[in-house]
Amino acid sequence: MFIGRKEELDFLEEKYKSNKTEFIVLYGRRRIGKTFLIQEFIKNKPHVFYSAVEVTDSVQLTKMSTIVQQYFKKDIYSDRFSDWEALFKFIIDNVNENKEKIIIALDEFPYMVQGNKSIPSIIQKLWDHYFSKLNIMLIICGSSMSFMEKKVLSEKNPLYGRTTGVLKIQEMDFESSRGFMGKGSLEDHINYYSVFSGVPYYLSMISPEDSFENNLKKNILSNNSVLFNEAEFLLKQELREVSQYNAIIESIALGNTKINDIYQKTGIEKTKIPFYIGSLIELGIVRKEYPSTIKTKEQIKSRMGIYKIDNSYFRFYYAFVYPYISELLEGGADIIYEEVILKRLSMFVSWEFENIAISKLRELGKNNLLPIRPIKIGRWWHKDNEIDIVACDIKNNFIFGECKWKREKVSSRTLEQLKIKSSNIGEKVKRSSYVLFSKSGFTDEILRYAYKNKEVTLVDYSGIEPRII
């Protein structure tokens, strides 16, 4: 069953229905769901779909030759075309026989180029002279982020400037990911999302009828499970010096968020750390975060930026799996779960709850369900002051938010404390409003207050669906 990806499918459908030739580059990290997205999109449409593998160029050409001949139902009296140019020219010569737009989808394109570096130049030449005049939609897809960005999209390469659309596939958001988790409370689903992240392949491992504990042990803590080695496998596929990257990611996962902190923790040469982190940012594993009130043009000079793990599975893996590899290899999943994970799980999930709340606030803003329409939303901090969410509009009207992942209902005291913290923000605030997110609901007192005061919004996550008050 295909779950989510509505915006991505809508984008591809819009391109398919256009009255011109389309050339789409679609890429994203391994396991993110690119192939499933393409396969869902091409259903019931004329298409040639080829997923490349790591083989020699000759074998690759033979495999795609077979698929092309089968689609057009024409025999070339050989097991393969003489070369790639002959194969693509065969497609060009036969594509006009279809009145409906034909999709040519080349999945894992980097494997094709790995065996024959001339393929991008061949496609570029044929695109300029033939393909661009035909009723086709060419999709080039790849999992190697560095290859797709540096060898396909960058201006120094043959295919630069030919694309009519670029679709970078990101993790699924929380609401879309819930489709993998079966029936359950928001708390259960947020726990899952905080560990398995928004990567469809990871989410597909969840057995909704089983407990959260068993799903964790079976899919991540067991040394024979796929996700036990997934993080390091992905790093080895994309990067060299994996030991250096392991050390940096573990350091950030444990709360070392600045270059100097990472240096002190890892001992890696300080001047090399920005390069390593840059590679991790390209892969979507790490991100640099600034207080939401800092303007984009000021971020380069600001010293307020901190590094965060940008994928909850990686954050979980380097906080709870990587440091205890030896114990887990000896079958110690029960002990690690009970003595380490359970004691820190609530705090771990609370950070992801903030991310979910920020996404929810964006959604509420788009649907005009807030006192203002925010243009910037994020966390805020300065010295010892921190606010979970600070959002503002173009007129300097602000929303200040707090997220509480705890068993107790949120009371008016939380609102009062938020008002005090927000008075120290150091910005010219025209008008203030407030939003509180709670795992366990709200006291009657603050509910009555919110009903009477429009500047306060409450978002209750104690049930099956978020409730806006």
N, C-alpha and C positions, 0 to 999 in steps of 0.2 A: 504494500500500500504506500502510495506517495503522500508525504505529509509536508505542508507548508510551501514556502518559496513562491507565494502568489505574486509578489512584485517582480521577481526575476522572470517568471513565466509570462507575466503581462508584458514585460519589456521585449522578450523574444517574440511573442505573438504580434506585437505592434510592428516590429521589424519585418516579420514574415508577411504581414498584410500590406506592407508598403508597395508602391508601384515601381520600385527600383531595385537594383541589385544590392545585396547587403553582404558585408564582410564583418563578422563579429569575432572578437577575441574574448574568450571566456577562460578565466583562470582563478585559481585559489588553492589553498593549502591542501595537502593530501587528506583524504577522508571527509572532505567538507561537503560532498554530495554533488559534484559537478556532472559526473557521468549519469547519475540518476535524473538530474535536472534535464540534461539533453535528451535522454531516452523518453522522459515524460513529454517533453516538448514535441518531439518528432513523431509521436504516435499518430497514426492515421494521416500522415503527410508523406508525400513522395520524398524519399531520403536515401542517401548513401552514408552509412555510419561505419567508420573504421576506428577501432581502438588499438593504437600501436603498442607494441611490446618491446622489451629489450632483446632484440635479435640482430643478426647481421642485416645489412642493407638489402642484400639479395632475397633473404627470407621475408623481410618486411614487404618488399615489392611484390613478391609472390602472393602473400596473404591478402594485400589490398587488391591486387589484380583479380583474384577470385571473387571478392565481394563486388567489385565494379562490373565484372562480366555477368554475375548472377543478377544484379539489379537491372541492367539494360537488356538482359537475355540475348546477348550476342557473344559469339565465340570468336576468339582471335587465333584459334588453332595453336595455342601455346599455353603453358601453365602460368605465364606472366608476360607483361609488356616488356619491351626491350629496355626501357628506362622510365623514370618518373615523368619526364616531359611527355612521352608517348602515352602514358596512362592518363594524365590530365587532359591531353588533347583528345583522347577517346571520349572522355566525359564531355568536353566542349562540343564535339561533333554530334553527340547523341542527345544532349540535354534539350535541344530545341524541339524535340518530338513531343515533349510534355508541355501542355498549356499552363498547368499549375506550377508554381514555383517549386524548384527542387532544392532540398537541403543537402549540402555536402559537409558532413561533420567529421573532422579529424581530431579524435580524442588522443590525449597524451602525445601531442605533437613533438615535444622535446625528444622523445625516443626515436622518432623518424629522422630528425635532424642529427641526432647523435650518430646515426649510421651513415648519413649523407648530408654534409653541410651545405650542399648546393640547393637543397629543396626550397628554402625561402626565396632564393633568387629565381628559381624556376617558376614558383607561384607568382612572384612579383611581375615577371615578364608576361606570363600568360594572363594575369589579372589585367594588366594595362592594355593588352591587345585584344583579349577575348572575353574573359570571365565578366568583366565590368559591364559588358553589353548584353549579358544573358539574364534570363529570369531565374536566378539562383540565389541561395543564401549560403555563404561559406562560413562555417564555424570552425575556428581553431581553438583547441582547448589544451591546457597543460597544468600539471601539479607543481612543477618546478617554478617557484615564484621568481627566483633570480633570473632564470632563463626567459620566462615570459616577459618580464619587465625590461631586461637588458638586451635580449636577442630578438624580440618581436616588436615591442612597443617603443623602444628608444629610437631617436632620430638617426642614429648611425647605421641602422639595419635596413635591409631591402624592403620589408613590408611596412615600414613607417609611412604614415600618411594615407594608406590604402583603406584602413578600417573605417567602418561606418558606425561602430559601436563597440564599447569595451565594458565587459561585465565581470567585475571582481567579486567572486563569491565569498561572502563572509559567514561567520557563524549565525545560526538561527537565533532569533530573540526568544525570550522566555515563553511568551504566549504561544508561539509557533511550536516550540519544543515540547509543550505539554501533550501534544498528540502522540508522542512516543511512550508516555508514562501511564496510560490507562486512567481509570477512575481513581480519584484520591483528592486529598485536601491540598490547598495551596502550600501549606507547610511541607507536606511530603514532596510535592513537585519542586519546590524551591531547594530542598535538600538535594534532590537528584540533579537539578540544573547546576548547583554549586559544585558538584563533583564531576559529572559527565559532560558539562559545558553544553554549548549549542552546536556541537559537531554531530551531524546526523548518524554517522557510523558508530560513534560512541553511544549515542542515545539508543540506537537500535539494539544494543546489548542488554538493555533493561528488560527484565521479566516483571511486568506490572503485578502479576499475581503473587510474586515473592516479596519478601520484606526488603527494606532499604539495606539493612545489615547484610543479608545474604547476597543481594545484588553487588554490594561493594566487595565482599570477600570473593565471590565467584568470578567477577569480571575484572577486578583491579588488584586485589591483594594476593590472589592465587598465582604462584609462579608459573603455572601453565596456561594462564589466560592471555588473550591477545593484548589487552591494555596494560599488562604488567610491564612490558617492554616498549610500549608504543611511543612514549616520549623520546627515548633515546634512539629508537629506530627512525623516527622522523628527522631528528637532528643529524644522524649519520647519512641520511639520504640527501640532505641539503647543504651540510656544512663540513668543513674540516676542523681539526683541533676540538673535537667534541668534548674532551675533558675540560677545556677552558669554558665552554658554553655551559656545561653541566654545573660547574662551580658558580658561575654568574647567576644562572637561573635559581639555583638553590639559595644563594645569598639573598636575592630579591624576594623570593618566596618566604624567607624567614624574617623579612622586615627591613633589610638594608636597601634603602631607596635612593641613595646618592652615590656618585662615583667614588668619593672618598670612603664611604661606608663599605662599598663593594670591594674596594682595594684592600681595606683593613681585614675584611673577612676572608678574601680569596688569596691575597698575595700576588695576584696577577699584575703584571707591569701596568702602572696607572695610565700611561699614554695609549695603551692598546685597548683598554676597556671600552672607550666610546665606539671603536670599530666593531667589536664583538656585539655590543648592545645594538648598534645600527643594523647588523644582520638579523638579530632577533626581532627587531621592530619590523623589518621587511617581511619576516615570516608570520607576523601577527601574534607572536608569543609574548612580546614585551611592548609596552607603550610608555611614552613620557607624558605625564599629566601635570597640568598647571592649575593653580587656583582659578576658578571660573571667571573672576573679575579681571584677570590679566588679559589685555588685548593681544590678538594674534601677533601683531607687528612688534609687541614688546617682549614676546616670549624668548626670542633669541638672546636678548641681553639679561633676562631674568634669571636669578639663581634659585627661584622658588620651585622649579620643576623637580619632580620625583619620578622614579621608575617603578612601574607596577607590572605584574604578570597579567597579560591581557586574555588569558584563556583559563577558565576555572579548573579544567582537567590538569593542565600543567601546574597550576598553583597547588592543587591537591597532591599531585604526584611528587613534587619536590618538597612539599611540607611533610607528607606522611608515608611516602613509599621510598623514595630515593635514599633518605637518611637511614632507613631500616631494611635495606636490601638483604643483608646477610641473614637477619632474623626471618624475613619472609621466605627466603630461599630454603630455610630449614623448616618451613611449615608453620611459622608463628603468626599466621593471620589473626587468630582469635585473640592472642595477647596484644598485638599491635592495635587491633580495633578497640579492645576494652580498656587498655591502659594508656593509649596515646590519643587515638582518634576521638573516641567518645568524650574525653575530657576537654577537647579543644574544638569540637565540631560546631557548637553554637557560635563561638566567636568567628570561626572560619566562614560559616554561612552568612553571618551578619554583614560581611563586606560585600558578598554577592547580592544580598538583599538591597543594598544601597544602589548597585548597578541596575537592578530590576526597577527600583523606585524611580531612578532618573529616567529610564525608558518610559515608564508609565506617565511621568510628568510631561514628557514630550508628547505622548499620545493625547493627554488631556488638553494640552495647549493647542494642538492641531485641531481638536474638536471643539474649541471654544468653551471648555469646561473649567477654566481657571479665571481668576480676576484679571490676569494679564495674558498676553501672548508672548512667551519668552523667545528670545533669539539666541540666548546663551544659557546653558544649563550644565552644572557640574559641581564637584566638591569645592570647598573653600577652606583655606587654612592660612594662618599667619602667626608665627612664633608658637605660643601655647594655645591659641584659639583655633577651633575647628568647627565647621558646620557641614553636615552631611550633604546638603544640597543648597546651592545658591543660584537663582535664575533671575534674569532681568530682561526687560524689553528695550526698545530703542529710545524710550522716554525716561529711562532710569527708574522705572517702577520695578520693585524687587519682590521675589518670592523666596522665603527662607524655609528650608525643610529639614525635618529630623526623621530618622528611621530607627525604629525600636524592634529588635529581634529578641524578645524576651517573653517569658510566660505571663508576666503581669500586664494588666490593661494599662494603657497610657492615660495619664491624668493631666489635669490643667497645669501641674507643676512642670511638665515637659515643655508646654507652650511658653510658660513664663521664663524658663531657662533659655529657650530659643530666642525670645525677644531680647533678653539681656545680651546674649552672644552676638546677635545681629546688629546691635547698636555699636559694636566695635569694628565693623567691617571697613570703615575708613573710606567709604564711597559716598557721593552725593545721592541720597536715596529720596526720590520724590514721594513714593508711597510704598508701604510695606504690606505684604500679606504672607500667610503662613500655611504650610502643608505638613501634616504628620502622617507617617506610614507606620502601621502597627501589625505585628504578627498575631497579637492576642486580643485585638479590639480596644475599646475605649471606655472610660468610666462614664456614668450618667451625667456627671457634672460637665465634662468637656463636650459631650454630645449636645447637651442643651445649649452650651455656649456657641458651638459651631452652627447650630440651626438658626441662631439669632444674628450671627455675625458673618457676613459674606467674605470677610478677609481671611477666614480660617477654613481650610479644606482638610477633611480627614479621609484617609484611605485605609480601609479595614481588610486585612489579609487573613482573617481568622476562619474563613469558610472555604467554600469550593471555588468561588469567583471573587475578585476584588470588589468591594462595595465602597462607592464614593459618597461622602456625606458633606 
